[in-house]
Amino acid sequence: MCFYYSINTKKPDDIIKSGLISRDKLVDFPKKLVVNGFEHPFMPVITNNCIGEAEHFQWGFIPNSINKKNKAESFTDRYNTLNAKSETVINSRTFGDAIDNQRCLVLASGFFEWQHVGKQKIPYYISLSNESLFAFAGIWDSWSDEQGQQHFTYSILTTQANELMSQIHNTKKRMPIILPFDQLGLWLSSKINKNNFNHYLKDLQYPELKAHTIKPFVTSLDHEMDHEILEPFDYGTLTECRSNNENQLSFEF
C-alpha cells in the first residue's frame, strides 16, 4: 500500500519534459519530507480537467454521493480510501465512476514502506533510480457540502508488488502504481476507459526503483525539521545487497 510519501522539486526535468506542468508552476509546491495520508493533507495533483496546473486536493477519496460535512467525516472514519486497488477499481461502488473519467497524477519524489523482519518493522525509502520527481496514478472526485461548496479528494492506485517491493513490503506485497514519464499524458486522456483499463495496466512498464533502509520515525511528529529522515540508516543485522541490473534486494540475517 502507500500511506506515506515524500515530495520535493529538486529534480523536476522529467516531469517538465512531459509538457503537463511547467517549471514556474512548481515554485509554490509544498516540500514535505513525510506526507502522512492519515492526516488527510492537501497535496498537488494534475487532473485530466486541468492539465498544466497543479491543484491541491485532499488525500483520501470521498465520492460525490456525499452531500453533508458530517457524512464526509463519517465516511472518512469508516473507510480508508487513501489507496484504491487497481484490480477491483472498475467494479467498485466507490471508485468505479472516477476511474473512467476522473484520473490524476499525484506528484511525489519517493514513498515509504515497512518490511517485517521477525517482530521488527524496518522502514524503507523508495524512489526512482535517478531520484526524479514522478507521478503516482491517481483518481479524484468532488463532493458538495450543505452550502454548496465543492471539496476535491484523491486516491492513489496500487497494484501487485514487483520483485523489489515484494521483498520490502513482504506482508501484503502491494505497491503504488508509478507511471512512466511517456505515459503521463495517456493516463489523463480519454483513450483509457473501463473497456481497456485492465489491458493498459497489464502492458504498463514501471520505472526503475531504488530503496534503502532509513531510521525509525514517528509519523505524527513534525518532520520538516528533521532532514535526516531520508538518509540511509544501518540496522546492523540487516545486510542490503543491490543488483543494479536486476533491481533486486536480498537480505542476510
Backbone bond lengths (Angstrom), bond angles and torsions (degrees), N, CA, C in turn:
res aa  C-N    CA-C-N  psi(-1)  N-CA   C-N-CA  omega(-1)  CA-C   N-CA-C  phi
1 M - - - 1.452 - - 1.528 108.60 -
2 C 1.302 116.12 179.39 1.465 119.99 178.42 1.512 108.42 -142.93
3 F 1.326 115.99 99.74 1.462 121.12 -179.49 1.525 112.14 -112.12
4 Y 1.337 116.56 -9.21 1.463 121.57 179.92 1.520 108.74 -139.43
5 Y 1.327 116.64 132.52 1.447 118.83 172.73 1.525 109.63 -143.15
6 S 1.320 115.78 177.78 1.460 121.94 -177.42 1.520 108.09 -128.99
7 I 1.334 116.25 152.25 1.460 118.42 178.92 1.524 110.61 -144.14
8 N 1.333 115.14 130.02 1.463 121.93 168.93 1.523 107.32 -147.53
9 T 1.302 116.98 168.85 1.472 120.55 -176.69 1.532 111.30 -118.31
10 K 1.326 116.33 32.46 1.461 119.95 -178.11 1.520 111.77 -67.40
11 K 1.344 117.62 -34.57 1.462 120.86 -177.78 1.526 109.45 -130.13
12 P 1.332 116.94 77.18 1.467 120.36 -174.35 1.531 114.86 -94.48
13 D 1.342 117.74 0.14 1.457 119.84 -167.99 1.529 113.36 -57.71
14 D 1.339 117.79 -40.20 1.463 119.76 -177.33 1.526 111.76 -65.90
15 I 1.325 116.36 -38.86 1.466 119.97 176.46 1.527 110.33 -66.79
16 I 1.322 116.66 -42.78 1.465 120.79 -178.97 1.531 110.93 -62.92
17 K 1.331 117.28 -38.33 1.462 121.15 179.93 1.526 111.98 -63.87
18 S 1.323 117.05 -22.25 1.463 120.31 179.14 1.522 111.43 -68.32
19 G 1.342 116.98 -19.53 1.452 121.49 -179.89 1.515 114.28 81.12
20 L 1.327 117.41 6.79 1.462 120.92 -176.26 1.523 112.96 -94.34
21 I 1.318 116.61 -12.51 1.467 121.08 177.46 1.528 107.19 -154.13
22 S 1.295 117.46 141.85 1.460 121.13 179.83 1.523 110.33 -99.36
23 R 1.326 115.63 161.89 1.459 120.38 -176.36 1.529 112.10 -60.64
24 D 1.319 117.14 -37.44 1.462 119.22 -177.38 1.524 112.34 -68.54
25 K 1.341 117.16 -22.18 1.464 120.78 178.55 1.528 111.98 -75.99
26 L 1.338 116.88 -14.14 1.460 121.09 -177.54 1.525 112.67 -88.78
27 V 1.322 116.82 -8.96 1.464 121.11 -173.49 1.527 111.91 -59.25
28 D 1.316 116.46 -42.47 1.464 120.67 -175.02 1.530 113.18 -94.20
29 F 1.325 117.27 12.89 1.467 119.70 178.95 1.528 110.57 -63.82
30 P 1.327 116.88 140.81 1.469 118.74 172.79 1.520 109.38 -68.24
31 K 1.302 116.65 139.40 1.462 121.51 176.67 1.526 107.01 -111.77
32 K 1.323 115.37 103.05 1.458 120.68 -174.50 1.521 110.02 -122.39
33 L 1.322 115.82 124.89 1.461 119.82 177.92 1.508 110.77 -64.85
34 V 1.327 117.01 -40.87 1.464 121.61 179.72 1.522 109.17 -132.00
35 V 1.315 116.58 114.81 1.457 122.38 172.30 1.520 106.52 -95.55
36 N 1.322 116.96 110.94 1.469 122.87 -175.90 1.521 108.93 -94.42
37 G 1.323 116.62 111.10 1.448 120.41 -176.86 1.515 113.97 -61.79
38 F 1.331 117.07 -30.58 1.455 120.52 -176.76 1.533 112.30 -72.67
39 E 1.328 116.21 -8.88 1.465 120.31 171.91 1.527 111.27 -91.17
40 H 1.325 116.95 -3.49 1.465 124.02 179.07 1.534 112.02 49.89
41 P 1.345 116.28 57.43 1.471 119.66 -177.83 1.524 112.19 -75.85
42 F 1.316 115.49 163.40 1.456 122.19 172.48 1.528 107.81 -93.47
43 M 1.321 116.38 119.51 1.453 121.56 -174.40 1.526 110.83 -130.59
44 P 1.367 117.32 157.74 1.469 120.68 -175.34 1.523 113.44 -72.74
45 V 1.323 114.84 133.19 1.461 122.37 174.22 1.525 107.83 -136.46
46 I 1.321 115.44 158.15 1.461 122.01 171.96 1.523 106.62 -114.69
47 T 1.316 117.82 121.35 1.456 120.85 -176.11 1.525 111.05 -103.53
48 N 1.327 114.43 163.62 1.460 120.24 176.97 1.532 111.61 -68.21
49 N 1.325 117.63 -16.84 1.466 121.15 178.93 1.516 113.39 -89.24
50 C 1.339 116.98 -13.63 1.459 119.48 -175.53 1.529 110.44 -145.53
51 I 1.328 115.52 58.96 1.462 120.71 -179.47 1.528 109.68 -65.30
52 G 1.320 115.62 136.36 1.457 121.10 -179.01 1.511 113.28 99.93
53 E 1.335 116.51 -12.94 1.457 121.33 179.29 1.530 109.78 -118.24
54 A 1.312 115.27 148.33 1.463 121.01 173.69 1.521 107.82 -102.05
55 E 1.319 116.07 114.68 1.453 121.22 177.90 1.522 108.97 -101.92
56 H 1.311 117.00 153.58 1.453 120.81 -179.28 1.523 109.50 -106.56
57 F 1.332 115.37 104.70 1.451 123.12 179.28 1.528 109.14 -105.66
58 Q 1.322 115.67 159.90 1.462 120.65 -179.47 1.523 110.28 -88.60
59 W 1.326 115.50 132.09 1.463 120.59 -179.63 1.531 109.12 -76.31
60 G 1.324 115.13 121.80 1.453 122.43 -177.52 1.524 108.48 126.14
61 F 1.317 115.59 92.41 1.459 123.89 -171.17 1.533 111.92 -61.39
62 I 1.339 116.09 128.95 1.462 122.56 173.96 1.524 106.90 -125.24
63 P 1.332 118.68 122.18 1.469 121.32 -175.23 1.525 112.67 -70.66
64 N 1.326 115.60 160.52 1.461 120.67 -176.18 1.525 113.72 -72.82
65 S 1.336 117.23 -5.32 1.465 120.62 175.53 1.531 111.93 -72.65
66 I 1.319 116.82 -16.04 1.466 121.51 178.30 1.531 108.65 -76.55
67 N 1.334 117.11 134.34 1.468 119.37 -176.64 1.525 113.87 -135.75
68 K 1.332 117.05 11.10 1.465 120.69 176.99 1.527 109.35 -142.95
69 K 1.336 115.97 149.22 1.462 120.02 -178.37 1.517 112.14 -62.06
70 N 1.334 117.07 -40.08 1.464 118.24 -179.18 1.529 111.60 -68.29
71 K 1.344 116.26 -30.59 1.461 119.16 175.36 1.525 110.99 -69.80
72 A 1.331 116.62 -37.38 1.466 120.62 177.67 1.521 110.44 -64.11
73 E 1.326 116.74 -42.95 1.455 120.98 178.56 1.523 111.21 -64.44
74 S 1.329 116.07 -41.50 1.462 120.55 178.39 1.521 111.32 -64.56
75 F 1.339 116.48 -40.19 1.465 121.07 178.80 1.525 110.56 -62.42
76 T 1.327 115.72 -45.70 1.465 120.47 -179.52 1.523 111.39 -64.05
77 D 1.343 117.12 -36.90 1.463 120.85 178.54 1.525 111.81 -67.84
78 R 1.324 116.35 -33.88 1.464 120.38 -174.40 1.520 112.90 -86.92
79 Y 1.324 117.03 -32.69 1.463 120.15 -171.64 1.529 111.49 -125.02
80 N 1.322 115.23 138.02 1.466 121.12 173.28 1.523 107.44 -95.79
81 T 1.314 116.49 105.03 1.462 121.51 -178.96 1.529 111.61 -115.26
82 L 1.334 116.38 26.32 1.465 119.81 174.41 1.520 109.81 -62.99
83 N 1.326 116.09 -33.86 1.461 122.64 178.79 1.520 110.12 -122.45
84 A 1.320 115.91 156.12 1.461 122.84 173.26 1.525 107.42 -129.49
85 K 1.308 116.55 129.48 1.459 121.58 -177.90 1.519 109.80 -75.30
86 S 1.317 117.53 118.36 1.466 121.13 -172.80 1.524 112.60 -63.71
87 E 1.328 117.28 -30.90 1.467 120.29 -177.13 1.528 112.78 -68.63
88 T 1.324 117.23 -23.04 1.466 120.08 -176.41 1.524 113.10 -120.93
89 V 1.317 117.53 2.20 1.461 120.84 -171.22 1.530 112.81 -64.80
90 I 1.328 117.29 -32.57 1.464 120.31 -177.01 1.522 111.32 -62.17
91 N 1.327 116.50 -40.79 1.458 120.73 -176.29 1.519 113.32 -94.48
92 S 1.304 116.93 7.73 1.462 120.94 -178.20 1.523 111.07 -76.15
93 R 1.329 116.51 134.87 1.472 120.45 176.15 1.524 110.52 -67.14
94 T 1.325 116.71 -29.06 1.458 120.75 -178.74 1.520 112.03 -82.20
95 F 1.335 116.75 -46.88 1.462 121.27 -171.32 1.525 114.85 -102.20
96 G 1.329 117.82 -12.16 1.464 121.32 -168.43 1.508 115.38 -56.56
97 D 1.332 117.76 -41.89 1.469 119.85 -179.41 1.524 111.63 -70.81
98 A 1.328 116.54 -37.30 1.467 120.58 -175.82 1.515 112.43 -66.92
99 I 1.335 117.16 -35.39 1.463 118.80 -175.61 1.523 110.96 -65.55
100 D 1.314 117.28 -23.79 1.455 120.45 -177.08 1.530 112.57 -77.10
101 N 1.325 118.07 -39.04 1.468 118.28 -174.46 1.517 114.72 -148.09
102 Q 1.334 118.08 16.13 1.457 120.63 177.78 1.528 109.69 -134.31
103 R 1.333 113.74 69.34 1.463 119.26 -179.13 1.529 109.57 -105.76
104 C 1.317 115.27 155.44 1.464 119.29 -178.45 1.518 110.69 -147.42
105 L 1.319 114.78 165.08 1.465 123.19 173.13 1.518 107.59 -103.04
106 V 1.312 116.45 122.72 1.465 121.51 177.67 1.525 107.11 -98.90
107 L 1.309 116.94 111.43 1.455 121.58 -171.76 1.526 111.46 -80.10
108 A 1.330 116.18 136.60 1.464 121.79 -177.31 1.520 109.26 -157.37
109 S 1.326 115.64 163.91 1.468 120.65 174.91 1.525 111.27 -118.43
110 G 1.325 117.46 -6.39 1.461 121.88 177.94 1.514 109.54 177.14
111 F 1.338 116.07 172.10 1.453 119.78 176.87 1.522 109.99 -147.24
112 F 1.325 115.35 170.42 1.460 121.92 -173.56 1.524 110.92 -118.10
113 E 1.327 115.24 142.76 1.463 119.95 172.96 1.515 108.67 -148.32
114 W 1.326 116.04 157.56 1.464 121.68 -176.36 1.514 110.74 -116.50
115 Q 1.333 115.03 134.78 1.459 122.01 176.31 1.526 109.56 -101.39
116 H 1.324 116.49 135.97 1.459 121.09 178.18 1.522 109.01 -90.88
117 V 1.323 115.94 119.05 1.467 123.05 176.52 1.526 106.66 -123.11
118 G 1.325 116.84 96.92 1.461 120.10 -172.38 1.516 109.49 63.77
119 K 1.320 116.14 -123.89 1.460 120.96 178.02 1.527 111.89 -93.62
120 Q 1.320 116.33 0.35 1.451 120.79 -176.36 1.536 110.84 -97.15
121 K 1.323 116.82 144.76 1.460 122.73 174.55 1.517 108.35 -112.91
122 I 1.331 115.69 117.38 1.459 122.13 -175.90 1.521 109.49 -100.24
123 P 1.343 118.94 117.62 1.465 120.18 179.44 1.528 112.34 -78.96
124 Y 1.316 114.65 142.15 1.462 122.30 177.27 1.524 109.72 -124.51
125 Y 1.315 114.36 150.08 1.458 120.98 168.95 1.521 107.04 -112.08
126 I 1.328 116.50 127.82 1.463 122.70 -176.38 1.520 108.77 -119.86
127 S 1.318 116.39 134.49 1.463 121.13 178.96 1.517 109.29 -145.55
128 L 1.332 116.49 174.12 1.453 119.31 171.80 1.525 109.07 -65.80
129 S 1.299 116.41 154.49 1.465 120.34 -178.68 1.519 112.23 -59.02
130 N 1.329 117.16 -32.57 1.474 120.16 179.08 1.527 112.41 -95.44
131 E 1.343 117.07 5.49 1.471 124.04 176.16 1.528 112.64 62.43
132 S 1.308 117.19 25.32 1.454 121.58 -179.31 1.525 111.74 -76.08
133 L 1.327 115.39 153.88 1.454 121.33 167.77 1.529 107.79 -61.56
134 F 1.348 117.80 135.73 1.457 120.73 -177.22 1.527 109.59 -137.98
135 A 1.330 116.04 -171.51 1.461 120.03 -178.64 1.524 111.23 -136.58
136 F 1.337 115.66 130.42 1.458 121.50 166.67 1.531 108.55 -77.67
137 A 1.325 116.24 151.64 1.458 120.77 170.34 1.526 108.18 -75.84
138 G 1.321 116.42 123.71 1.456 120.19 -177.96 1.516 112.40 -129.88
139 I 1.329 115.31 164.56 1.458 122.18 170.88 1.524 107.30 -129.25
140 W 1.340 115.98 155.54 1.454 119.28 -176.01 1.533 110.35 -138.37
141 D 1.302 115.32 164.65 1.461 121.31 174.95 1.521 108.07 -155.71
142 S 1.320 116.28 171.12 1.466 120.76 177.02 1.519 108.90 -136.70
143 W 1.313 115.82 145.09 1.459 121.40 174.96 1.529 108.29 -128.46
144 S 1.310 117.17 154.61 1.458 122.36 -177.92 1.521 110.84 -113.17
145 D 1.333 115.91 136.37 1.462 120.03 179.14 1.527 110.89 -87.90
146 E 1.322 116.47 -172.79 1.465 121.82 -175.84 1.523 112.93 -61.96
147 Q 1.319 117.10 -27.55 1.468 121.24 -179.92 1.530 112.39 -89.30
148 G 1.331 115.96 1.64 1.452 119.64 179.75 1.514 114.10 85.30
149 Q 1.323 117.31 4.94 1.466 120.54 179.03 1.522 109.99 -75.99
150 Q 1.334 115.85 134.16 1.451 120.97 179.72 1.525 111.01 -87.72
151 H 1.327 115.86 141.63 1.463 122.86 177.88 1.527 107.66 -125.00
152 F 1.328 116.19 126.76 1.463 121.34 -174.40 1.531 110.22 -106.59
153 T 1.323 115.95 132.62 1.463 121.44 -176.79 1.525 109.69 -134.23
154 Y 1.340 116.04 165.13 1.462 120.16 -179.62 1.523 111.47 -145.87
155 S 1.329 114.17 164.31 1.459 122.43 175.38 1.521 108.46 -137.52
156 I 1.321 116.82 152.04 1.466 123.05 178.37 1.521 109.08 -100.51
157 L 1.331 116.68 130.11 1.457 120.57 179.35 1.537 110.61 -78.15
158 T 1.320 115.19 141.19 1.463 120.93 178.03 1.520 110.21 -120.16
159 T 1.321 114.67 162.77 1.452 121.45 179.78 1.525 108.96 -145.70
160 Q 1.318 115.81 178.41 1.465 120.43 177.30 1.525 109.40 -63.85
161 A 1.319 116.56 138.09 1.461 121.23 -176.63 1.527 111.80 -65.48
162 N 1.333 115.91 143.92 1.457 120.02 172.21 1.532 109.01 -79.20
163 E 1.331 117.19 -174.08 1.468 120.24 -174.39 1.525 111.66 -61.17
164 L 1.313 116.21 -42.83 1.465 120.10 179.45 1.517 110.88 -61.90
165 M 1.326 116.71 -51.90 1.455 120.59 -175.23 1.519 112.83 -72.51
166 S 1.338 118.01 -24.65 1.470 120.26 176.24 1.519 111.58 -63.48
167 Q 1.328 116.00 -32.40 1.455 119.61 179.67 1.525 111.77 -80.83
168 I 1.311 116.72 -26.79 1.467 120.31 178.25 1.520 110.39 -84.51
169 H 1.328 116.00 -59.36 1.471 120.20 178.52 1.523 107.93 -88.66
170 N 1.332 115.18 70.43 1.462 121.14 -166.12 1.518 114.03 -87.25
171 T 1.327 117.96 14.28 1.466 120.66 174.00 1.530 109.10 -104.84
172 K 1.314 117.39 -69.50 1.467 120.45 -179.12 1.526 112.75 -84.16
173 K 1.334 116.64 -20.89 1.461 122.41 177.04 1.538 111.69 53.60
174 R 1.332 114.43 56.82 1.453 122.22 175.86 1.523 109.24 -124.06
175 M 1.310 116.39 164.30 1.453 121.51 176.23 1.521 109.09 -154.80
176 P 1.337 117.88 155.51 1.463 120.19 174.68 1.525 110.34 -71.99
177 I 1.314 115.81 151.20 1.464 120.43 175.66 1.522 108.58 -80.37
178 I 1.321 115.52 115.63 1.466 122.21 176.83 1.524 107.73 -102.19
179 L 1.304 116.65 119.22 1.459 120.77 -174.30 1.530 111.55 -80.92
180 P 1.331 117.65 135.22 1.473 119.38 171.43 1.525 109.27 -65.02
181 F 1.301 116.66 150.69 1.469 121.03 -173.20 1.529 112.71 -61.54
182 D 1.333 117.02 -31.66 1.466 118.46 -179.65 1.518 112.47 -79.42
183 Q 1.339 117.40 -0.26 1.460 121.25 179.05 1.528 112.79 -109.94
184 L 1.321 117.70 0.04 1.461 120.02 -175.06 1.525 111.91 -62.51
185 G 1.307 116.12 -46.53 1.454 119.79 179.95 1.521 112.08 -65.64
186 L 1.329 116.39 -38.67 1.458 120.60 179.64 1.519 110.88 -63.31
187 W 1.347 116.73 -39.48 1.463 120.06 179.82 1.530 111.35 -59.36
188 L 1.305 117.01 -33.28 1.462 120.72 -179.18 1.526 113.20 -87.88
189 S 1.310 117.62 -6.90 1.460 120.88 -173.84 1.529 111.74 -88.66
190 S 1.327 114.97 165.91 1.464 121.08 178.47 1.525 112.50 -78.13
191 K 1.328 116.97 -1.76 1.469 120.00 179.45 1.525 111.70 -69.14
192 I 1.335 116.75 -21.26 1.465 120.78 176.00 1.522 108.19 -99.21
193 N 1.316 115.71 127.74 1.457 120.63 177.76 1.526 108.92 -148.01
194 K 1.303 116.89 -175.27 1.467 120.38 -176.61 1.522 112.52 -61.84
195 N 1.323 116.93 -26.57 1.457 120.05 -176.83 1.522 112.95 -73.82
196 N 1.332 117.46 -30.54 1.468 119.04 -177.15 1.528 112.74 -120.64
197 F 1.336 117.64 8.64 1.462 121.32 -175.28 1.527 112.07 -60.24
198 N 1.320 117.57 -48.25 1.472 120.41 -178.07 1.526 111.33 -64.55
199 H 1.320 116.26 -38.23 1.464 119.77 177.80 1.527 110.44 -65.31
200 Y 1.315 116.08 -39.45 1.470 120.54 178.11 1.525 110.52 -60.50
201 L 1.331 117.06 -47.40 1.458 120.45 -178.82 1.527 111.62 -64.46
202 K 1.311 116.98 -36.92 1.454 121.10 -178.91 1.516 111.52 -61.70
203 D 1.313 116.58 -36.99 1.472 121.62 -177.44 1.530 113.60 -91.17
204 L 1.325 116.74 -2.78 1.460 120.20 -175.51 1.528 111.23 -69.71
205 Q 1.324 116.97 128.15 1.459 122.87 177.50 1.519 109.00 -102.71
206 Y 1.327 116.64 116.78 1.452 120.41 -174.71 1.530 111.27 -82.87
207 P 1.338 117.59 147.21 1.469 120.58 178.15 1.527 111.82 -63.26
208 E 1.322 116.16 158.75 1.458 121.21 179.79 1.532 110.09 -73.07
209 L 1.325 115.72 135.12 1.457 121.86 -177.58 1.522 110.96 -113.42
210 K 1.322 115.08 159.91 1.455 121.64 169.04 1.521 107.75 -134.56
211 A 1.334 116.42 157.93 1.466 120.14 -175.69 1.514 110.00 -147.79
212 H 1.340 115.44 150.02 1.457 120.04 172.73 1.524 109.29 -148.53
213 T 1.320 114.87 154.11 1.461 119.63 177.79 1.524 109.30 -72.49
214 I 1.324 114.86 146.92 1.465 121.62 177.46 1.519 108.67 -127.75
215 K 1.317 116.88 166.48 1.450 119.63 -179.23 1.522 110.63 -70.32
216 P 1.340 117.43 153.85 1.468 119.78 177.28 1.522 110.10 -60.95
217 F 1.320 115.70 146.99 1.463 118.82 175.90 1.517 109.18 -144.10
218 V 1.317 115.28 154.80 1.454 121.98 178.57 1.517 107.35 -93.96
219 T 1.325 116.69 118.82 1.459 120.75 -170.77 1.520 113.41 -68.20
220 S 1.333 118.44 -15.36 1.457 119.90 -177.93 1.529 112.88 -88.26
221 L 1.339 117.74 -7.70 1.455 120.71 -177.51 1.529 111.40 -81.47
222 D 1.311 115.75 164.36 1.464 121.64 175.22 1.524 108.09 -81.64
223 H 1.334 115.77 107.82 1.466 119.71 -174.16 1.517 112.76 -89.56
224 E 1.311 117.67 -3.66 1.453 118.65 -176.31 1.534 111.21 -65.97
225 M 1.327 117.40 -18.91 1.450 121.02 180.00 1.523 112.21 -93.29
226 D 1.325 117.32 -8.00 1.455 121.04 -176.08 1.524 109.98 -112.28
227 H 1.313 116.27 88.19 1.455 120.76 -174.95 1.520 112.73 -81.52
228 E 1.320 117.04 2.53 1.459 120.17 177.43 1.520 112.40 -91.43
229 I 1.319 117.55 -2.47 1.466 120.92 -175.95 1.523 111.99 -56.95
230 L 1.319 117.54 -39.42 1.457 120.85 -175.59 1.524 113.22 -86.54
231 E 1.326 117.22 -3.65 1.460 120.74 -178.02 1.524 111.17 -74.82
232 P 1.347 118.24 146.79 1.466 120.93 177.26 1.522 111.29 -58.91
233 F 1.317 115.70 142.71 1.458 122.25 -179.06 1.520 108.02 -134.80
234 D 1.341 116.52 129.21 1.469 122.49 -175.65 1.524 109.78 -93.83
235 Y 1.331 116.09 122.19 1.463 120.70 178.86 1.527 113.12 -90.09
236 G 1.307 117.67 1.21 1.455 120.55 173.95 1.510 112.98 81.57
237 T 1.317 116.99 -66.08 1.461 120.54 -177.52 1.511 112.34 -79.50
238 L 1.312 116.55 -7.58 1.454 121.15 -177.58 1.514 108.57 -106.42
239 T 1.334 116.89 115.77 1.464 121.41 178.10 1.513 108.81 -102.89
240 E 1.302 115.38 124.25 1.460 121.22 -175.12 1.521 108.70 -105.65
241 C 1.327 115.54 123.85 1.463 120.72 179.85 1.514 108.56 -121.65
242 R 1.297 117.09 121.71 1.456 120.91 -178.50 1.521 110.79 -104.86
243 S 1.314 114.57 143.87 1.456 120.93 171.22 1.518 107.68 -117.00
244 N 1.309 117.44 110.04 1.455 120.67 -176.24 1.526 111.97 -64.34
245 N 1.323 116.28 -30.13 1.459 118.88 -177.31 1.523 111.67 -78.21
246 E 1.340 116.95 -41.69 1.457 120.57 -175.51 1.518 112.71 -98.41
247 N 1.346 116.32 -9.22 1.466 120.72 177.24 1.526 111.19 55.90
248 Q 1.351 116.63 47.98 1.445 121.89 -179.30 1.508 110.10 -119.88
249 L 1.323 115.46 160.98 1.451 121.92 172.15 1.519 108.44 -120.08
250 S 1.326 117.77 141.64 1.453 120.83 170.74 1.509 107.50 -129.42
251 F 1.313 116.37 155.70 1.455 120.63 -171.51 1.523 110.81 -132.53
252 E 1.321 115.50 144.67 1.454 122.06 174.25 1.512 108.66 -122.29
253 F 1.306 117.06 138.97 1.476 120.78 -177.54 1.520 109.60 -121.94
